[in-house]
Amino acid sequence: QLQRGQFLNDDSKFLFLQNDFKNSGLAQADWAAKKMVWIPSEREGFEAASVKEEQGEQVLVELSNGQKTTVNKDDVQKMNPPKFSKVEDMAALTFLNEASVLHNLKERYFSSLIYTYSGLFCVVVNPYKMLPIYSEKIIEMYKGKKRHEVPPHIYSITDNAYRNMMQDREDQSILCTGESGAGKTENTKKVIQYLAVIASSHKGKKDANPVSDLCWTNCTLYKHFLNIFAIFQQQPGSLAFVSIFEISVD
């Protein structure tokens, strides 16, 4: 049985936080001594700085390049200790502010970790490339696992919904929301794929791909018809619609 931190293969780097990202006690001490914070940046959104002096409503800070500047106290956001670097669930952050959330998502994204929890939610950042984290071996890794036992993934959200449905005998819902191109469609496909696999495995069937492929083909055709309708209305791209998929499990 796969345990957390035990790698499947080279593809594990797209799911697990590598040990070399862990921060030492020296890093923690350095963070505390410098009083690290986040301040607004026109270019980056937010940038790191260390507090040098507080002057009423103004704060004197030093940037990473050694430059010193004064900012309004209300614009300063506290930085989390290094031990929270690339944390899997942002609800665990000591300081849950906008700068810290964006920084954590950015750091995980640059480490090819596109899934991050935020309490009950799962935040997905579109990598705009295929990642090897949707194989049958990965599906097996998430089967029957509690959320904290495996890395963040749409499979974990789906598995928990499936288990709750089977245990409580109540309908479950998964909402994929985001702007155009965020990855809603792809993650919906992964939900259907996962459900098809685990449902078929309970019935002793080996191959669930034809079921999920057929289901998604029909959904895609329906979506194309809606887009064609929008074009005939001479308003291409203006048709906003919500896709609702209802899956019945025997």
Backbone as CSV, one residue per row, in Angstrom:
resi,resn,N_x,N_y,N_z,CA_x,CA_y,CA_z,C_x,C_y,C_z
1,GLN,0.849,-1.192,0.000,0.000,0.000,0.000,0.882,1.238,0.000
2,LEU,0.573,2.192,-0.849,1.366,3.403,-0.977,1.114,4.324,0.205
3,GLN,2.189,4.782,0.820,2.089,5.728,1.913,2.555,7.094,1.442
4,ARG,2.107,8.148,2.162,2.506,9.512,1.807,4.030,9.618,1.848
5,GLY,4.591,10.230,0.798,6.037,10.401,0.716,6.725,9.236,0.025
6,GLN,5.990,8.176,-0.279,6.547,7.028,-0.973,6.184,7.167,-2.445
7,PHE,7.184,7.291,-3.316,6.940,7.675,-4.698,6.546,6.495,-5.577
8,LEU,5.635,6.768,-6.499,5.248,5.779,-7.495,6.350,5.629,-8.529
9,ASN,6.800,6.737,-9.074,7.835,6.786,-10.100,8.225,8.244,-10.268
10,ASP,8.845,8.570,-11.385,9.265,9.949,-11.617,8.082,10.904,-11.708
11,ASP,6.892,10.381,-11.996,5.708,11.234,-12.103,5.274,11.781,-10.747
12,SER,5.824,11.227,-9.668,5.416,11.648,-8.331,5.745,13.108,-8.056
13,LYS,6.709,13.662,-8.781,7.084,15.065,-8.548,5.949,16.017,-8.907
14,PHE,4.957,15.529,-9.672,3.809,16.356,-10.030,2.689,16.275,-8.987
15,LEU,2.927,15.494,-7.924,1.919,15.333,-6.878,2.469,15.600,-5.481
16,PHE,3.641,15.017,-5.204,4.205,15.094,-3.866,5.175,16.261,-3.726
17,LEU,5.173,16.880,-2.565,6.132,17.926,-2.248,7.446,17.257,-1.886
18,GLN,8.497,17.580,-2.628,9.787,16.939,-2.422,10.393,17.347,-1.080
19,ASN,11.189,16.445,-0.506,11.780,16.689,0.807,12.717,17.890,0.825
20,ASP,13.349,18.196,-0.305,14.308,19.295,-0.320,13.627,20.652,-0.218
21,PHE,12.293,20.674,-0.250,11.579,21.928,-0.081,11.336,22.242,1.398
22,LYS,11.619,21.275,2.261,11.415,21.504,3.688,12.424,22.533,4.185
23,ASN,11.985,23.349,5.098,12.831,24.438,5.576,13.491,24.087,6.900
24,SER,14.733,24.476,7.033,15.515,24.179,8.222,15.195,25.160,9.340
25,GLY,15.705,24.833,10.544,15.538,25.738,11.670,16.235,27.059,11.440
26,LEU,17.330,27.013,10.672,18.067,28.237,10.352,17.205,29.182,9.523
27,ALA,16.456,28.618,8.576,15.570,29.434,7.742,14.461,30.055,8.580
28,GLN,13.960,29.285,9.545,12.915,29.809,10.428,13.438,30.979,11.260
29,ALA,14.658,30.824,11.767,15.255,31.874,12.590,15.519,33.129,11.769
30,ASP,15.967,32.934,10.528,16.246,34.067,9.645,14.964,34.831,9.324
31,TRP,13.881,34.088,9.109,12.580,34.708,8.828,12.112,35.549,10.012
32,ALA,12.255,35.020,11.213,11.811,35.728,12.415,12.650,36.978,12.669
33,ALA,13.951,36.876,12.448,14.853,38.002,12.711,14.598,39.166,11.753
34,LYS,14.276,38.850,10.515,14.078,39.893,9.502,12.666,40.475,9.503
35,LYS,11.750,39.880,10.258,10.360,40.346,10.293,9.804,40.488,8.868
36,MET,9.775,39.378,8.159,9.382,39.381,6.754,7.885,39.645,6.576
37,VAL,7.581,40.471,5.570,6.193,40.818,5.246,6.037,40.897,3.733
38,TRP,4.796,41.105,3.299,4.490,41.350,1.890,4.022,42.794,1.730
39,ILE,4.509,43.450,0.669,4.041,44.801,0.360,3.597,44.841,-1.101
40,PRO,2.718,45.779,-1.466,2.232,45.856,-2.854,3.362,46.120,-3.843
41,SER,3.226,45.528,-5.039,4.198,45.727,-6.113,3.443,45.854,-7.427
42,GLU,3.725,46.898,-8.194,3.047,47.098,-9.478,3.377,45.983,-10.457
43,ARG,4.573,45.465,-10.388,5.014,44.447,-11.342,4.621,43.037,-10.916
44,GLU,4.810,42.710,-9.638,4.604,41.341,-9.171,3.294,41.145,-8.414
45,GLY,2.603,42.229,-8.117,1.412,42.122,-7.278,1.774,42.349,-5.828
46,PHE,2.679,41.490,-5.328,3.228,41.630,-3.985,4.690,41.217,-4.028
47,GLU,5.509,41.821,-3.165,6.900,41.407,-3.062,7.318,41.361,-1.603
48,ALA,8.317,40.526,-1.328,8.781,40.335,0.039,9.617,41.522,0.502
49,ALA,9.515,41.812,1.787,10.299,42.892,2.386,10.466,42.602,3.874
50,SER,11.469,43.223,4.473,11.681,43.072,5.916,11.415,44.406,6.606
51,VAL,10.744,44.338,7.733,10.385,45.551,8.473,11.606,46.092,9.210
52,LYS,11.896,47.368,8.984,13.019,48.022,9.650,12.554,48.918,10.789
53,GLU,11.443,49.601,10.570,10.965,50.530,11.592,9.499,50.869,11.347
54,GLU,8.739,50.942,12.421,7.340,51.357,12.342,7.217,52.790,12.842
55,GLN,6.618,53.638,12.008,6.495,55.059,12.331,5.017,55.460,12.273
56,GLY,4.274,55.136,13.319,2.843,55.426,13.335,2.110,54.603,12.296
57,GLU,1.498,55.281,11.308,0.767,54.595,10.246,1.670,54.225,9.072
58,GLN,2.941,54.557,9.158,3.902,54.253,8.103,4.901,53.198,8.579
59,VAL,5.359,52.382,7.635,6.321,51.331,7.958,7.503,51.430,6.999
60,LEU,8.701,51.469,7.564,9.919,51.481,6.756,10.349,50.041,6.516
61,VAL,10.454,49.646,5.246,10.822,48.268,4.909,12.018,48.259,3.961
62,GLU,12.685,47.110,3.929,13.816,46.923,3.020,13.503,45.785,2.057
63,LEU,13.666,46.032,0.762,13.390,45.028,-0.256,14.571,44.082,-0.414
64,SER,14.383,43.029,-1.201,15.434,42.029,-1.391,16.673,42.597,-2.066
65,ASN,16.512,43.680,-2.838,17.652,44.308,-3.515,18.357,45.345,-2.650
66,GLY,17.930,45.464,-1.390,18.559,46.404,-0.476,17.921,47.776,-0.441
67,GLN,17.015,48.037,-1.364,16.342,49.338,-1.408,15.348,49.461,-0.252
68,LYS,15.301,50.657,0.344,14.375,50.911,1.440,13.251,51.820,0.968
69,THR,12.056,51.560,1.466,10.901,52.364,1.083,9.907,52.415,2.235
70,THR,9.039,53.401,2.211,8.022,53.560,3.251,6.648,53.256,2.665
71,VAL,5.892,52.422,3.360,4.557,52.045,2.894,3.552,52.252,4.018
72,ASN,2.284,52.369,3.624,1.220,52.508,4.607,1.060,51.203,5.385
73,LYS,0.809,51.314,6.665,0.689,50.136,7.521,-0.420,49.201,7.055
74,ASP,-1.495,49.770,6.516,-2.621,48.955,6.053,-2.277,48.141,4.808
75,ASP,-1.206,48.517,4.100,-0.806,47.810,2.883,0.179,46.679,3.158
76,VAL,0.580,46.543,4.407,1.542,45.504,4.787,0.789,44.240,5.193
77,GLN,1.179,43.107,4.595,0.574,41.818,4.940,1.652,40.892,5.492
78,LYS,1.339,40.212,6.571,2.328,39.364,7.230,2.667,38.142,6.376
79,MET,3.939,37.750,6.439,4.409,36.576,5.698,4.430,35.364,6.625
80,ASN,4.055,34.214,6.091,4.054,32.986,6.877,5.465,32.441,7.064
81,PRO,5.696,31.692,8.142,7.003,31.073,8.368,7.373,30.134,7.220
82,PRO,8.660,29.908,6.985,9.111,29.044,5.882,8.558,27.623,5.928
83,LYS,8.178,27.145,7.119,7.667,25.774,7.217,6.353,25.597,6.462
84,PHE,5.693,26.705,6.113,4.446,26.633,5.358,4.671,26.766,3.853
85,SER,5.920,26.720,3.418,6.219,26.856,1.993,5.559,25.745,1.186
86,LYS,4.793,26.122,0.168,4.107,25.182,-0.724,3.151,24.259,0.027
87,VAL,2.514,24.771,1.070,1.605,23.965,1.882,0.449,23.449,1.026
88,GLU,0.012,22.212,1.294,-1.029,21.580,0.485,-2.423,22.130,0.782
89,ASP,-2.664,22.538,2.013,-3.963,23.109,2.389,-3.730,24.500,2.966
90,MET,-4.166,25.510,2.246,-3.909,26.886,2.660,-4.704,27.289,3.890
91,ALA,-5.669,26.475,4.301,-6.395,26.748,5.540,-5.474,26.604,6.747
92,ALA,-4.330,25.940,6.552,-3.369,25.740,7.638,-2.428,26.922,7.820
93,LEU,-2.461,27.886,6.901,-1.565,29.038,6.988,-1.839,29.844,8.255
94,THR,-0.769,30.279,8.904,-0.913,31.129,10.085,-1.531,32.465,9.709
95,PHE,-1.043,33.039,8.609,-1.567,34.312,8.106,-2.248,34.062,6.763
96,LEU,-3.568,34.055,6.791,-4.340,33.760,5.581,-4.741,35.075,4.922
97,ASN,-3.820,35.656,4.165,-4.085,36.906,3.464,-3.865,36.719,1.968
98,GLU,-4.250,37.723,1.189,-4.193,37.613,-0.269,-2.786,37.324,-0.775
99,ALA,-1.802,38.036,-0.245,-0.422,37.866,-0.695,0.085,36.450,-0.431
100,SER,-0.218,35.916,0.745,0.252,34.581,1.108,-0.411,33.500,0.263
101,VAL,-1.703,33.673,-0.020,-2.424,32.713,-0.859,-1.854,32.700,-2.268
102,LEU,-1.674,33.883,-2.861,-1.132,33.976,-4.218,0.286,33.431,-4.285
103,HIS,1.092,33.729,-3.264,2.476,33.245,-3.241,2.522,31.723,-3.162
104,ASN,1.671,31.145,-2.325,1.656,29.691,-2.175,1.237,29.000,-3.472
105,LEU,0.191,29.531,-4.119,-0.258,28.964,-5.394,0.822,29.091,-6.459
106,LYS,1.509,30.230,-6.473,2.571,30.477,-7.447,3.734,29.517,-7.241
107,GLU,4.158,29.349,-5.987,5.278,28.462,-5.687,4.947,27.010,-6.024
108,ARG,3.742,26.581,-5.730,3.338,25.215,-6.056,3.236,25.031,-7.570
109,TYR,2.715,26.051,-8.254,2.582,25.980,-9.714,3.946,25.840,-10.377
110,PHE,4.924,26.609,-9.930,6.268,26.540,-10.502,6.969,25.227,-10.163
111,SER,6.421,24.492,-9.193,6.937,23.161,-8.860,6.090,22.071,-9.507
112,SER,5.228,22.482,-10.466,4.341,21.559,-11.194,3.320,20.892,-10.282
113,LEU,2.956,21.561,-9.198,1.912,21.081,-8.291,0.677,21.950,-8.517
114,ILE,-0.212,21.497,-9.385,-1.310,22.363,-9.832,-2.533,22.310,-8.924
115,TYR,-2.613,21.299,-8.055,-3.762,21.177,-7.152,-3.376,21.630,-5.745
116,THR,-4.209,22.464,-5.139,-3.984,22.950,-3.777,-5.327,23.068,-3.069
117,TYR,-5.389,22.586,-1.842,-6.625,22.710,-1.070,-6.689,24.070,-0.379
118,SER,-7.911,24.543,-0.205,-8.178,25.733,0.601,-9.421,25.430,1.417
119,GLY,-9.219,24.750,2.530,-10.354,24.274,3.316,-11.106,23.197,2.560
120,LEU,-12.396,23.410,2.333,-13.215,22.427,1.622,-13.052,22.509,0.109
121,PHE,-12.365,23.548,-0.361,-12.216,23.764,-1.798,-10.892,23.198,-2.307
122,CYS,-10.875,22.895,-3.598,-9.646,22.475,-4.269,-9.369,23.474,-5.386
123,VAL,-8.269,24.207,-5.268,-7.893,25.212,-6.258,-7.000,24.558,-7.305
124,VAL,-7.334,24.776,-8.581,-6.560,24.201,-9.681,-6.033,25.331,-10.560
125,VAL,-4.728,25.317,-10.825,-4.120,26.288,-11.728,-3.785,25.567,-13.029
126,ASN,-4.363,26.021,-14.134,-4.205,25.356,-15.429,-2.744,25.387,-15.873
127,PRO,-2.109,24.220,-16.069,-0.708,24.185,-16.500,-0.540,24.378,-18.005
128,TYR,-1.648,24.309,-18.745,-1.639,24.429,-20.208,-0.694,23.412,-20.853
129,LYS,-0.599,22.254,-20.237,0.139,21.133,-20.805,-0.338,19.872,-20.091
130,MET,-0.116,18.736,-20.722,-0.546,17.479,-20.129,0.442,17.037,-19.051
131,LEU,-0.072,16.679,-17.898,0.757,16.161,-16.817,0.423,14.686,-16.591
132,PRO,1.413,13.863,-16.254,1.186,12.417,-16.093,0.597,12.057,-14.734
133,ILE,-0.519,12.676,-14.385,-1.105,12.439,-13.060,-2.542,11.935,-13.156
134,TYR,-2.873,11.341,-14.303,-4.240,10.852,-14.496,-4.260,9.401,-14.979
135,SER,-3.220,8.664,-14.691,-3.116,7.275,-15.144,-3.903,6.345,-14.218
136,GLU,-4.025,5.087,-14.635,-4.722,4.100,-13.811,-3.991,3.880,-12.489
137,LYS,-2.664,3.977,-12.523,-1.882,3.807,-11.298,-2.183,4.924,-10.301
138,ILE,-2.358,6.139,-10.807,-2.699,7.261,-9.938,-4.109,7.080,-9.371
139,ILE,-5.023,6.604,-10.210,-6.393,6.352,-9.744,-6.386,5.344,-8.603
140,GLU,-5.598,4.281,-8.748,-5.503,3.265,-7.704,-4.977,3.860,-6.404
141,MET,-4.091,4.839,-6.527,-3.498,5.461,-5.351,-4.540,6.211,-4.522
142,TYR,-5.562,6.750,-5.194,-6.563,7.567,-4.507,-7.787,6.779,-4.056
143,LYS,-7.932,5.558,-4.510,-9.113,4.768,-4.161,-9.226,4.558,-2.653
144,GLY,-10.351,4.990,-2.085,-10.630,4.730,-0.684,-9.790,5.506,0.308
145,LYS,-9.003,6.466,-0.167,-8.123,7.226,0.725,-8.830,8.477,1.255
146,LYS,-8.551,8.801,2.504,-9.030,10.057,3.063,-8.207,11.197,2.486
147,ARG,-8.755,12.401,2.542,-8.129,13.529,1.854,-6.718,13.808,2.352
148,HIS,-6.482,13.670,3.652,-5.172,13.996,4.207,-4.135,12.904,3.958
149,GLU,-4.561,11.769,3.417,-3.640,10.652,3.196,-2.929,10.718,1.851
150,VAL,-3.418,11.547,0.956,-2.849,11.650,-0.392,-2.743,13.125,-0.784
151,PRO,-1.912,13.446,-1.781,-1.763,14.844,-2.200,-3.054,15.389,-2.807
152,PRO,-3.211,16.717,-2.845,-4.404,17.323,-3.446,-4.600,16.881,-4.892
153,HIS,-5.843,16.564,-5.244,-6.140,16.090,-6.607,-7.651,16.086,-6.785
154,ILE,-8.106,16.257,-8.010,-9.533,16.162,-8.306,-10.027,14.745,-8.035
155,TYR,-9.127,13.755,-8.129,-9.501,12.373,-7.825,-9.885,12.226,-6.352
156,SER,-9.179,12.923,-5.473,-9.485,12.839,-4.047,-10.855,13.442,-3.749
157,ILE,-11.154,14.571,-4.383,-12.468,15.193,-4.221,-13.562,14.237,-4.698
158,THR,-13.328,13.617,-5.850,-14.306,12.700,-6.440,-14.482,11.453,-5.591
159,ASP,-13.376,10.896,-5.101,-13.449,9.682,-4.295,-14.213,9.930,-2.999
160,ASN,-13.966,11.073,-2.379,-14.680,11.396,-1.141,-16.172,11.570,-1.388
161,ALA,-16.526,12.189,-2.518,-17.939,12.343,-2.864,-18.583,10.978,-3.082
162,TYR,-17.859,10.086,-3.759,-18.374,8.744,-4.037,-18.564,7.961,-2.732
163,ARG,-17.569,8.024,-1.847,-17.659,7.287,-0.580,-18.797,7.831,0.283
164,ASN,-18.957,9.150,0.305,-20.051,9.746,1.085,-21.409,9.325,0.538
165,MET,-21.494,9.232,-0.789,-22.738,8.798,-1.419,-23.067,7.357,-1.024
166,MET,-22.060,6.487,-1.071,-22.274,5.083,-0.750,-22.584,4.887,0.731
167,GLN,-21.948,5.680,1.576,-22.130,5.524,3.018,-23.431,6.148,3.510
168,ASP,-23.704,7.380,3.066,-24.874,8.108,3.565,-26.117,7.915,2.705
169,ARG,-25.938,7.322,1.517,-27.047,7.127,0.582,-27.723,8.454,0.231
170,GLU,-26.896,9.481,0.037,-27.393,10.799,-0.341,-26.657,11.292,-1.583
171,ASP,-27.362,12.095,-2.393,-26.745,12.657,-3.595,-25.580,13.567,-3.222
172,GLN,-24.569,13.583,-4.079,-23.390,14.428,-3.885,-23.208,15.327,-5.108
173,SER,-22.614,16.493,-4.899,-22.371,17.435,-5.999,-20.923,17.898,-5.986
174,ILE,-20.353,18.047,-7.177,-19.024,18.626,-7.348,-19.167,19.802,-8.300
175,LEU,-18.788,20.981,-7.858,-18.912,22.196,-8.663,-17.541,22.625,-9.169
176,CYS,-17.389,22.673,-10.488,-16.158,23.171,-11.114,-16.443,24.564,-11.666
177,THR,-15.834,25.569,-11.092,-16.102,26.942,-11.509,-14.799,27.688,-11.775
178,GLY,-14.880,28.680,-12.652,-13.688,29.456,-13.002,-13.911,30.195,-14.306
179,GLU,-12.965,31.057,-14.650,-13.090,31.825,-15.883,-12.806,30.944,-17.094
180,SER,-13.036,31.474,-18.284,-12.805,30.721,-19.513,-11.342,30.302,-19.616
181,GLY,-11.125,29.012,-19.870,-9.765,28.504,-19.990,-9.134,28.091,-18.680
182,ALA,-9.905,28.134,-17.605,-9.351,27.796,-16.293,-9.124,26.298,-16.123
183,GLY,-9.846,25.491,-16.907,-9.686,24.044,-16.804,-10.911,23.330,-16.267
184,LYS,-12.056,23.983,-16.307,-13.294,23.370,-15.797,-13.649,22.104,-16.573
185,THR,-13.566,22.197,-17.895,-13.940,21.062,-18.746,-13.036,19.866,-18.496
186,GLU,-11.730,20.097,-18.451,-10.781,19.000,-18.256,-10.978,18.324,-16.905
187,ASN,-11.218,19.108,-15.867,-11.403,18.510,-14.552,-12.735,17.784,-14.447
188,THR,-13.754,18.268,-15.158,-15.025,17.547,-15.205,-14.833,16.189,-15.873
189,LYS,-14.018,16.163,-16.918,-13.709,14.899,-17.595,-13.024,13.930,-16.635
190,LYS,-12.137,14.449,-15.782,-11.421,13.591,-14.838,-12.365,13.055,-13.765
191,VAL,-13.357,13.853,-13.393,-14.365,13.385,-12.434,-15.130,12.203,-13.020
192,ILE,-15.575,12.350,-14.268,-16.317,11.276,-14.943,-15.434,10.045,-15.116
193,GLN,-14.178,10.265,-15.495,-13.236,9.155,-15.668,-13.072,8.373,-14.371
194,TYR,-12.865,9.080,-13.275,-12.632,8.423,-11.988,-13.862,7.645,-11.530
195,LEU,-15.031,8.264,-11.662,-16.265,7.588,-11.262,-16.505,6.335,-12.086
196,ALA,-16.201,6.417,-13.384,-16.387,5.255,-14.261,-15.480,4.108,-13.841
197,VAL,-14.251,4.439,-13.448,-13.284,3.404,-13.061,-13.683,2.738,-11.749
198,ILE,-13.977,3.525,-10.718,-14.263,2.912,-9.421,-15.623,2.218,-9.408
199,ALA,-16.580,2.750,-10.170,-17.892,2.103,-10.233,-17.793,0.770,-10.966
200,SER,-17.009,0.741,-12.047,-16.864,-0.498,-12.814,-16.049,-1.528,-12.050
201,SER,-15.095,-1.080,-11.245,-14.274,-2.019,-10.482,-15.105,-2.746,-9.434
202,HIS,-16.146,-2.082,-8.923,-17.024,-2.726,-7.953,-17.873,-3.815,-8.604
203,LYS,-18.062,-3.697,-9.928,-18.870,-4.687,-10.644,-18.008,-5.733,-11.344
204,GLY,-16.698,-5.642,-11.125,-15.805,-6.626,-11.707,-15.425,-6.370,-13.138
205,LYS,-15.744,-5.184,-13.671,-15.367,-4.847,-15.043,-13.954,-4.286,-15.051
206,LYS,-13.188,-4.604,-16.083,-11.790,-4.201,-16.130,-11.574,-2.880,-16.837
207,ASP,-12.359,-2.595,-17.845,-12.097,-1.414,-18.670,-13.268,-0.448,-18.603
208,ALA,-13.030,0.698,-17.950,-14.088,1.704,-17.823,-13.913,2.831,-18.817
209,ASN,-12.816,2.814,-19.581,-12.551,3.912,-20.512,-13.647,4.093,-21.558
210,PRO,-14.157,3.010,-22.183,-15.227,3.196,-23.176,-16.446,3.899,-22.601
211,VAL,-16.776,3.617,-21.336,-17.936,4.243,-20.706,-17.720,5.740,-20.557
212,SER,-16.570,6.132,-20.001,-16.297,7.554,-19.784,-16.109,8.280,-21.107
213,ASP,-15.480,7.605,-22.091,-15.268,8.226,-23.403,-16.591,8.497,-24.106
214,LEU,-17.511,7.510,-24.065,-18.814,7.672,-24.711,-19.608,8.787,-24.045
215,CYS,-19.573,8.813,-22.726,-20.290,9.850,-21.982,-19.773,11.223,-22.353
216,TRP,-18.439,11.357,-22.421,-17.883,12.678,-22.713,-18.066,13.071,-24.173
217,THR,-18.079,12.108,-25.072,-18.321,12.412,-26.487,-19.696,13.037,-26.671
218,ASN,-20.703,12.473,-26.015,-22.054,13.026,-26.102,-22.123,14.434,-25.515
219,CYS,-21.427,14.650,-24.404,-21.413,15.974,-23.774,-20.731,16.998,-24.672
220,THR,-19.649,16.580,-25.337,-18.909,17.484,-26.220,-19.745,17.881,-27.422
221,LEU,-20.472,16.918,-28.003,-21.342,17.219,-29.140,-22.410,18.231,-28.748
222,TYR,-22.971,18.062,-27.563,-23.991,18.996,-27.079,-23.411,20.403,-26.951
223,LYS,-22.192,20.489,-26.433,-21.549,21.795,-26.258,-21.279,22.450,-27.606
224,HIS,-20.864,21.660,-28.605,-20.606,22.195,-29.941,-21.890,22.765,-30.554
225,PHE,-23.009,22.073,-30.358,-24.282,22.567,-30.885,-24.645,23.919,-30.258
226,LEU,-24.361,24.081,-28.979,-24.634,25.353,-28.316,-23.765,26.467,-28.888
227,ASN,-22.494,26.149,-29.166,-21.593,27.152,-29.733,-22.020,27.541,-31.151
228,ILE,-22.478,26.546,-31.933,-22.964,26.827,-33.289,-24.192,27.725,-33.231
229,PHE,-25.062,27.465,-32.255,-26.249,28.298,-32.074,-25.852,29.750,-31.801
230,ALA,-24.816,29.938,-30.998,-24.350,31.291,-30.678,-23.823,31.994,-31.919
231,ILE,-23.148,31.242,-32.806,-22.616,31.828,-34.040,-23.753,32.275,-34.952
232,PHE,-24.794,31.429,-35.070,-25.938,31.787,-35.906,-26.671,33.007,-35.352
233,GLN,-26.547,33.213,-34.061,-27.152,34.395,-33.449,-26.268,35.623,-33.644
234,GLN,-25.150,35.442,-34.375,-24.195,36.512,-34.669,-23.593,37.104,-33.397
235,GLN,-23.476,36.261,-32.393,-22.830,36.670,-31.148,-21.888,35.556,-30.691
236,PRO,-20.892,35.233,-31.499,-19.983,34.140,-31.139,-19.282,34.405,-29.813
237,GLY,-19.285,33.384,-29.001,-18.611,33.498,-27.714,-19.420,34.194,-26.645
238,SER,-20.620,34.670,-27.002,-21.410,35.432,-26.032,-22.395,34.554,-25.270
239,LEU,-22.532,33.303,-25.702,-23.504,32.417,-25.064,-22.902,31.814,-23.796
240,ALA,-23.420,32.215,-22.680,-22.956,31.682,-21.402,-23.918,30.590,-20.952
241,PHE,-23.381,29.422,-20.647,-24.243,28.340,-20.201,-23.527,27.517,-19.137
242,VAL,-24.321,26.822,-18.361,-23.799,25.977,-17.300,-24.026,24.525,-17.693
243,SER,-22.984,23.723,-17.617,-23.102,22.294,-17.920,-23.376,21.541,-16.618
244,ILE,-24.469,20.811,-16.589,-24.829,20.021,-15.417,-24.872,18.553,-15.822
245,PHE,-24.064,17.744,-15.165,-24.008,16.315,-15.464,-24.567,15.542,-14.275
246,GLU,-25.550,14.709,-14.541,-26.131,13.865,-13.496,-25.748,12.426,-13.780
247,ILE,-25.063,11.809,-12.837,-24.586,10.436,-13.001,-25.279,9.551,-11.976
248,SER,-25.961,8.535,-12.456,-26.652,7.598,-11.571,-25.772,6.378,-11.347
249,VAL,-25.650,5.962,-10.103,-24.832,4.806,-9.745,-25.734,3.740,-9.156
250,ASP,-25.700,2.552,-9.755,-26.528,1.446,-9.263,-25.988,0.918,-7.931
